[in-house]
Structures are given as C-alpha cells and as structure tokens.
C-alpha cells in the first residue's frame, strides 16, 4: 500500500449580518486542505492526480 497526498489552498469570505462584533462586516479566511489517498498501486499509480483535482 502507498499513500499519496495533494494540498489545496483557497480563500473564502462571509459575513454575519446579525452579529454585533467584527464578523458583521464582509471578511475572508484562508484555508489549507490536505487530501490523502491510500491504496494499492495499479497501472503504476494509486490515483490519477487529474481525478483528485476534480
């Protein structure tokens, strides 16, 4: 078995219009997501990275 991983970085924005604090205004956050796939090697790979990015 082998584990491969892909890291994704993205930005998202939101606001809480009914909130009285700083989150009332439109603001954003940065996120990092790491996806790991574990499996047996078939046809020379565990997963095609093209399929992982969909």
N, C-alpha and C positions, 0 to 999 in steps of 0.2 A: 504494500500500500504506500501511497505517496500523497502528500498534502501540498496543494498549490494555493496561493492567495493573490488577491488583487485589491489594491487600495483605491478608494474613490474619495474625492474631496468635493464638497458642494456647499453652496450658500442658500439660506432660506430667510425670508422676512415674514414678520407678523406684527400684529398689534392687538392689545386687549382694550377695546374702546370703553368698556365699563369700569376698568381698573383705574384707581386714583394715583398709582405710582408711575415710575418711569416706563413701564411696559404699555402705558396708554398710547404712546407715540409709536409710529412705524419704526421698527428697528430689525436688525438681522443677526443671524448667528452663523458661524462656520462649523461644519461638521466633517468628520472623517469616519468612513465606514470601511472596515476590512472584511472581505468575504473570503472564507476558506472552503475549499472543496477537497475532500479526501476520498480516494478510490484507487482501484487497480488501474495500471497502465494498459490501455487498449489502443491499438493503432498508433503507438508512440506517445500517447498523452493521456492525462487523467480527464481533462476537459479542454475543449477548444476555447481559447480566450475570447473569440468572437461571440460565442454563446454566453459567456459570463458577462459581457458588457451590455447585453440586451436589457 
